[in-house]
Amino acid sequence: MRISARNQLKGKIVAIDHGVTTTHVKIDVGGNVITAAITKTSADELGLAVGKMATAIVKASDVMVGVD
């Protein structure tokens, strides 16, 4: 896969929660879990499954920073 987004985080799918129209996919990336909200149709077409490797791709015009 070739894509222009530079923020590509490879990991393993640890949970998939299907809603009526939206699916939440949790990907463990080096001990941190990223949750992606995608359409149920896209999740089905990608053949997502717990334990399968996947890449979280982040494309954003803004990056927010927070501190405690």
CYANA upper distance limits for C-alpha pairs under 8 A (distance plus 0.5 A):
  5 ALA  CA     57 ILE  CA      7.34
  5 ALA  CA     58 VAL  CA      7.39
  5 ALA  CA     59 LYS  CA      6.33
  6 ARG  CA     57 ILE  CA      8.42
  6 ARG  CA     58 VAL  CA      8.30
  6 ARG  CA     59 LYS  CA      8.31
  7 ASN  CA     57 ILE  CA      6.29
  7 ASN  CA     58 VAL  CA      5.77
  7 ASN  CA     59 LYS  CA      7.41
  8 GLN  CA     55 THR  CA      6.76
  8 GLN  CA     56 ALA  CA      6.28
  8 GLN  CA     57 ILE  CA      5.10
  8 GLN  CA     58 VAL  CA      7.03
  9 LEU  CA     29 VAL  CA      7.04
  9 LEU  CA     55 THR  CA      5.89
  9 LEU  CA     56 ALA  CA      5.54
  9 LEU  CA     57 ILE  CA      6.87
 10 LYS  CA     29 VAL  CA      6.70
 10 LYS  CA     53 MET  CA      7.83
 10 LYS  CA     54 ALA  CA      6.43
 10 LYS  CA     55 THR  CA      4.78
 10 LYS  CA     56 ALA  CA      6.79
 11 GLY  CA     27 ILE  CA      6.35
 11 GLY  CA     28 ASP  CA      5.79
 11 GLY  CA     29 VAL  CA      5.03
 11 GLY  CA     30 GLY  CA      7.56
 11 GLY  CA     53 MET  CA      6.20
 11 GLY  CA     54 ALA  CA      6.15
 11 GLY  CA     55 THR  CA      6.62
 11 GLY  CA     56 ALA  CA      8.19
 12 LYS  CA     27 ILE  CA      5.84
 12 LYS  CA     28 ASP  CA      5.79
 12 LYS  CA     29 VAL  CA      7.42
 12 LYS  CA     50 VAL  CA      8.18
 12 LYS  CA     51 GLY  CA      6.33
 12 LYS  CA     52 LYS  CA      6.23
 12 LYS  CA     53 MET  CA      4.90
 12 LYS  CA     54 ALA  CA      6.38
 13 ILE  CA     25 VAL  CA      7.53
 13 ILE  CA     26 LYS  CA      6.27
 13 ILE  CA     27 ILE  CA      4.86
 13 ILE  CA     28 ASP  CA      6.78
 13 ILE  CA     48 LEU  CA      8.49
 13 ILE  CA     49 ALA  CA      7.37
 13 ILE  CA     50 VAL  CA      5.49
 13 ILE  CA     51 GLY  CA      5.80
 13 ILE  CA     52 LYS  CA      6.11
 13 ILE  CA     53 MET  CA      6.64
 13 ILE  CA     54 ALA  CA      7.05
 14 VAL  CA     25 VAL  CA      8.42
 14 VAL  CA     26 LYS  CA      6.15
 14 VAL  CA     27 ILE  CA      6.21
 14 VAL  CA     28 ASP  CA      6.85
 14 VAL  CA     50 VAL  CA      5.75
 14 VAL  CA     51 GLY  CA      6.63
 15 ALA  CA     25 VAL  CA      6.52
 15 ALA  CA     26 LYS  CA      5.59
 15 ALA  CA     27 ILE  CA      7.85
 15 ALA  CA     50 VAL  CA      6.22
 16 ILE  CA     23 THR  CA      7.42
 16 ILE  CA     24 HIS  CA      6.30
 16 ILE  CA     25 VAL  CA      5.21
 16 ILE  CA     26 LYS  CA      6.85
 16 ILE  CA     49 ALA  CA      7.82
 16 ILE  CA     50 VAL  CA      7.30
 17 ASP  CA     23 THR  CA      6.09
 17 ASP  CA     24 HIS  CA      5.62
 17 ASP  CA     25 VAL  CA      7.09
 18 HIS  CA     22 THR  CA      6.89
 18 HIS  CA     23 THR  CA      4.90
 18 HIS  CA     24 HIS  CA      7.02
 18 HIS  CA     40 LYS  CA      7.22
 19 GLY  CA     23 THR  CA      6.10
 19 GLY  CA     24 HIS  CA      8.48
 19 GLY  CA     40 LYS  CA      7.85
 20 VAL  CA     40 LYS  CA      7.94
 21 THR  CA     39 THR  CA      6.39
 21 THR  CA     40 LYS  CA      5.84
 21 THR  CA     41 THR  CA      8.29
 22 THR  CA     37 ALA  CA      6.98
 22 THR  CA     38 ILE  CA      6.22
 22 THR  CA     39 THR  CA      5.03
 22 THR  CA     40 LYS  CA      5.51
 23 THR  CA     37 ALA  CA      6.23
 23 THR  CA     38 ILE  CA      5.90
 23 THR  CA     39 THR  CA      6.22
 23 THR  CA     40 LYS  CA      5.57
 23 THR  CA     43 ALA  CA      7.33
 24 HIS  CA     35 THR  CA      6.88
 24 HIS  CA     36 ALA  CA      6.08
 24 HIS  CA     37 ALA  CA      5.09
 24 HIS  CA     38 ILE  CA      6.98
 25 VAL  CA     35 THR  CA      6.00
 25 VAL  CA     36 ALA  CA      5.67
 25 VAL  CA     37 ALA  CA      6.98
 25 VAL  CA     38 ILE  CA      8.19
 26 LYS  CA     33 VAL  CA      6.69
 26 LYS  CA     34 ILE  CA      6.10
 26 LYS  CA     35 THR  CA      4.91
 26 LYS  CA     36 ALA  CA      6.99
 27 ILE  CA     33 VAL  CA      5.89
 27 ILE  CA     34 ILE  CA      5.74
 27 ILE  CA     35 THR  CA      6.88
 27 ILE  CA     54 ALA  CA      7.83
 27 ILE  CA     56 ALA  CA      7.85
 28 ASP  CA     32 ASN  CA      6.03
 28 ASP  CA     33 VAL  CA      4.86
 28 ASP  CA     34 ILE  CA      6.95
 29 VAL  CA     33 VAL  CA      6.43
 29 VAL  CA     34 ILE  CA      7.62
 34 ILE  CA     56 ALA  CA      8.11
 36 ALA  CA     56 ALA  CA      8.18
 38 ILE  CA     42 SER  CA      7.15
 38 ILE  CA     43 ALA  CA      7.39
 39 THR  CA     43 ALA  CA      6.92
 40 LYS  CA     44 ASP  CA      6.72
 41 THR  CA     45 GLU  CA      6.63
 42 SER  CA     46 LEU  CA      6.55
 43 ALA  CA     47 GLY  CA      6.82
 43 ALA  CA     48 LEU  CA      6.34
 44 ASP  CA     48 LEU  CA      7.20
 48 LEU  CA     52 LYS  CA      7.49
